[in-house]
Amino acid sequence: MSDAVLGLVALGLAFVGILTGYPMAFTFIFIALVFGWFGMGERVVSLMQFQFFALMRNTTLAAVPLFLFMGFILEQSGLMERMFKALRLLLGRVRGSLFLVVLLVATVFAAATGIVGASVTVLGVMAAPIMQNSGYDIRMSAGAIAAGGTLGVLIPPSILLIVMGPVVGVPVTDLFTAAIVPGLMLSTVYIIYTLVRSYLNPDLGPPLTAAEISETTAAEKFRELFFGVIPVIVVITFTLGVIIAGIATPTDAAASGALASLVLALLYRRMSWAAFKRCVYSTLVLSAMIMFLLGSANFFGAVFSRLGSARLLTEFLLALPFSPTVMLLIILGIVFVLGSPLEWIPIVLVIVPIFLPTMVEMGYDPLWFSILVAVTLQTSWLTPPMALSAYFLKGVVPQWKMSDIYVGMTQFVALQLFVVLLLVAFPELVLWLPRALAN
């Protein structure tokens, strides 16, 4: 058996191990060590050491714990709840208004932090009881909350894009800029879909009554809107704004955003010492988990490449009698299918490097292909059996049936795939903004 075939066998066994429930990081390390030893000898141990230390010296990845900390602080600050209340008072008489409010809040919050679990959980706690008491369709409500919460996967600052940058050789700032239009497209498509369906069938999302909105004056509504939205805009300016303007690197911007969110939480008097310790502890735990998984997947990918398996796979794909567009759709289909049982980290660190050379050989822009993969991977949060958004939502809304949550999310998966096809058909939707800012 050649070394290249040995690497393909290792890849298959890694997926089998993950699907059977073994810890993902240890699965990658063990299989890479065993098969790397057969193909490379004792050099595989030095390779593991080099890959882990090289990853940890990557300054771009320092943005990961900082953005996580910012997200946990914002979750604790209560800014999301205040924004929800303000928009609900302003838009309450529109059919499907709660769908609109949930998706607007989710979009703004995604631009402030990329923590999907926190977004889905907080949206579920805030919106689900109100939606249910207002007679909103449970399936559509579950889909809107879950889909809105996953926007943080794509809309900057996205942890996925920070990790993907060094893998595909594209600056994280370019990935952030390129992801803005697709992210807003997804949010817009969600909003149009829910409002149109609510207009055609008012039973899905009836307007709120005067009693539900309460007799609030215009001045009070404006005050709630101002103090509920402006603080989040400040945080976004401290992060995404300075990155796009070229003032700071993603790591520097993450530090600025973390500081801004902490100051706002203190000003709103929502940050106790106990809450601060919880935020720090949650950041440490999640950062350690992500970094260890990144290191293990990075090591496995290096072994796979050194064995020549990536080159063999590239040559095989290029020899297939398909046009570049068909090949692109096939690869995105593979990413979509793998995104259901697997998390995004092994796909970004193992699968994307396998397919990227083929896409480059076919003349596709790596930046465009990376964003297509990111949008496709967003569906993994809504697609069973993983569908982590469903479990987050079920945890805070136990009275909703899991079957209703799954059916509700399926509608939004179809919308996501529709946006992917639009981005495939019109690459300038992704590439226009980075080129415009570069000029």
N, C-alpha and C positions, 0 to 999 in steps of 0.2 A: 504494500500500500504506500503510495507516494505521500510526501509531507502535506501537499495541498489537499488531498482527499482526507488525510488525517484531520486537518483543520475543519473540514466540512462535517465529519463525524462528530467532532467536539462541539460544533455549533448545534447540531441536532440533539446531542445529549444534554447540552445546557438548557435548551428549551424544554426538554422532557423533565429535567430536574426541577425547573421553575414551576411547571404546570402541576407537578405532583406535590408541591407545597414546601419544598426545601427553601431555606433562606436564599434569596437571590445572590447576595454578595458572596457567601461561602460557596455556592454552586459555581459561580464564575471562577473563583480562585482555585478551587480544587480541580476542576476540569482543565483549566489552563495549565496548572502545574503538571498534572499527569500527562496530558497530550503534548505539552511543550517539552517535557523531559524526553519523551519518545522521539520527538522531531529535532530538538535542539541540544539535548543533554543538560548538564548542570548549569548552562548559561541562562536557563529559564528563571533561575532564582535571582540572578543579577538583574535580569530584565524586569522581574516583578518589583524589585527594590527601586530600580530606575524609574519605572512608570508611576509608582506611588509618590515618590519624592518630586518628580517633575510636575505631577498634578498639583501637589500641595504648594509648590512654588509659583503657581500661576496666579498672579495678582488679580486677574479678572474675577476669579472665583471667590475672592474675598467679598465681593458684592453679595454673594448668596446669604450669609448670616446677617448682613446688614439689612438687606431687603426683608428677610424673614422677621427680624426684630422690629422693623418699621411696621410690618403688617400686624404683628401681635399687639403693638402699642396702639395702633389705630382701632383694632378690634376692641381693646380695653377702653378707649377714650369715649366711646359712645357717639362718635361723629356719624357713623352709618345710620344709627337709629334716628338721629335728629334730621338727617337729610331725608330719610324715608317719611317721617312725619310731615316735613315741610312740603314735599312734592305731593303727598296724599291730600293735604289740605287744598293745594292749588289745583289739582287735576281730578279731584274726586267725582265730579259730575259727568265725566267722559265715560262712555261704554268701554269696558276693559281697562279702566284707569289703573287698577291695581297691578295688572300686567305691565302697563307702561311704567308705573312707578318702580316696580321691582327691577325691571330691565335697565332703567336709567340709573338707579342707585348702583346696580351691579356693574354697569359700565364705568361709572366714575370711580367706584371703589377698586375695580380692576386696574385702573391707571395709577392707583395709589399703592397697591400691594398685589402681589401675584399669588396669594395663599388661597387656593381653591376651597380647602376644607373650612377655613374661617368664613369665607364669603357665603358659601352654601348654608353653613350652620346659622350665621347671624340672620341671613335673609329668611331662612325657615322659621326661626324664632319670632322675627318681627312680622312677617307677612302671612304665614300659613294660617294662624288663628283668625286674622282679619278677613282673609279670603274665604275661609270656610264659613264664618259667621255672615258674610255678605252674599252667600249663595253662589260663589264662583265654582266653576267646574274643577274638581279635584285633580283630574289628569292634566288639564292644561296648566293649572296652578303649579303642580309639581314639576312639569316640564320647564316652565318659565323660571322658576327658582333655581333648578339644577343647571339649566343651560346658561342662565345669567351668571351664576357663580363660577362657571368654568371659563368665563371670558378672560380671567387673569392668567390662564395658560398662554394666551397669545398676546393680549394687549400689554405693552411695556409698562412697568419693569417686570419682565417675565423670567422666572428662574430657568425655564426650559431654554429660552433664547440665550441666556448667559452661558449655560452649559454647552449649547450647540455651537456657539461662535468659534471656540478653539478647535472643535472637531472638524468643522467644514472649512476652516481657514478664512472665515469672513468676520470682520470687526463686529463686535457686539453692538456698537452704535449704529452700524448699517442695518443690522437685523432689527433693532428697535424701531428705526425709522420706517423700514419696509413693512413692519407688522401693524403699523397704526391704521392704514386704510383697510386692510382685511379685517382687523378687529372691529373697527367701526361698522364695516359692512355687515358682519355677523350680528352685531347689536341691532342695526337698522332692520335687517331681515326679520329678526325675532319680533321686533316691535310691530312692524307692518303686518306680519302673520297673525299675531295675537289680536291686534286692533281690528283687522278686517274680519276675522272670524267672530269677534265679539259684536261687530256691527251687523253681520249677517245673522247671527244667532245670539240675541241679547242674554239668553239664559247662561251662556258660557261665562260672561263677565258683565253683569248688570252694573249700571252706575250706582254710586253710593247715594243714600238718601241724605236729606238735610240733617237728620238726627245723627247719622253716622259721622258726617263731616263736622257737626257742631256749628254753632253760630259764631264763627270766627271772623273778625274784621279783616279788611284788606291790609291794614297796617300790621296786624299780628301775623298774617300769612307772609308778608314781605320780611318781617323780622325773622321768622323761623327759617325762611328760605335763605336769607343772607347769612345767618349764623350757622345754618346747616350745610351750606354748599361752599362758601368762601374758604373755610379752613381746609377743606379737602383740596380745593384748587391751589392753595398755598403749598401743600405737600407735593402735589403733582408738579408744580413749578420748580420746587427744590430738587426734584428727581428727574423726571422726563424732560422738562424744559431745558435744564442746563446741559443734559446729554445731547439733545438735538441741536442746541445752539453751539455745541462744540466747546463749551466753557469748562466742562469737567468730564472725566472718564466715568464709566458706569460705577466703578468702586467709589470714587469721590462723591458722585451723586447719591449713591446709596447711603453713605455716611451723612450727607446733608439732609436727606429725606428722613433718616432715622432720628436725627437731632430735631428737625422741625416737628415730626409727629410727637416726640417726647415733650417738647415745649408746649404744643397745643393741648396735649392730654393734661399737663400740669395747669395750664391756664383754665381749662374746663373743670378742674378739680375732680378729675376722674382717675387720678393715678396715686394710689396708696403705695406704701413700701411693699406690702404683701403682693399687690398686683404687679409691681415692677419686678419682683423676684420671680413671679410666675412667667412673665414675658421673657426674662433672661433664661430661665430654665427651659422653657419650650423652644427657644431659639437654639440653645446648646444641643438639646436632644435631636431636634430635626436637622440641624446642620451636620452633626456627627453622622447621622444616618445617611444623609445625602452624600456627604463626602466619602464615606466608606464604600457606598454603592458605586459612586463615580470611579473610585480607585480600582475596585475589583473589575468593573466592566471595561475600564480603560486597559487594564492588564490583559484581560481576555482578548480584547480587540487587537492588542499588540502581538500576542501569540498567534492569533488567527492570520494576521498580516504577514508575520515573519515566516510562517509555514507556506506562504504562497497561495493560500486559499482565496484571498480577495482578488488577486490577479487572475486566478483560474475562473472565478465566478464572473469577473468583468469580461473576459474573453468569451465565455459561454453566452452571456447576455448580448454582447455585440454581434455574435454570429446568428442570433435568432432572426427569422425572416419577418420582422415587424418594423413598422415605421417608428420614428422617434416618439411621436405622440402616443401611439398604442403602447410602446414600451414604458413611457412615463405613467400612463394610466394603470398599467399592470403593477408597476412598483408602488404607486400610491395605494392600489388595492391591497397589496401585501402589507403595507404599513397599517392600513385600516384594519385588516384582519388580525394582525399581531397586536394592535393596540387594545383589542378587547381582553385577551387574557393576561397581557403583560403591561407593566408600567412603562412610562415614556423613557426612563433613563437607559435601560438596555437597548431600546430601539434607536435612540439618538447616538449612543456610544458604540454600538456593535453593528446594527443594521444599516444606518445611514452611511457610515464609511465604506460599507460593501457596495452600495448602489451609487454613491456619489461619483466615483471615477467613470462609471458607465454614462451617467448624465452629462458629465463634462465632455466626454468623448463625442457625445451626440450633439454638442454645441449649446447645451442649456446653461443658463446663468446659475452658479451655485447659490447666490442670494435668493433668487426666485424659487429654486428647488427647495431650499431650506424652509422658506415660508410655507410652501405647499405642504411639506411634511409636518410643520407645526400646526397648521390648520387641520390637517387630517388627524393628527394625534389628539387634538382637542376632543374628537368624538370618543376617544377611549374612556373619558370620564363619564360618558353617558351610555356606553354600550356594554351589556352583560357579557361575560359573568363578572368582570371586575366592577365597572360602573360605580366608582367610588363615590360619586356625587349622590347616588341613590342611597348609599349606606349613611352618608352624612345627614341627608334629609330625613331618612327614616329614624335616625337617632334622636332628632329634635321634634319630629312630628310622628310619634308612634301610632297614632290613630289612623294614619293613611296606610292603605294596603300597599305592599311592595309591588304587586301586579299593576296597580294604578300608576305608581311612580314610574315603572318601566314603560308602560304604554305612553304616558305623557312625555317622557324623554325621547322616545322613538321619533316623534314628530319633529323634534329639534335636531336629531341626528340627520334626518332627511334634509333639513334646511342647511346644515353644515356642509353636507356633501354637495348641495346645489352651489354653495359659495365656492367650494373647491373647484368645481367645473368652470365657474365664471373666471376664477383666477388662472386656470389652465388656458381658457380661451382668450383671455385678455391679460397678458403678462404685465402690461403697463400699470395695471391696478396695484401691483406690488412695487414695480421699479421706478414709477414716476416720482414719488416723493424723495427717495434717496438721491436720484439724479438732480432733482430741482434744488435740493439743499446743498448738494456738492458744488453746484454752479453759483 
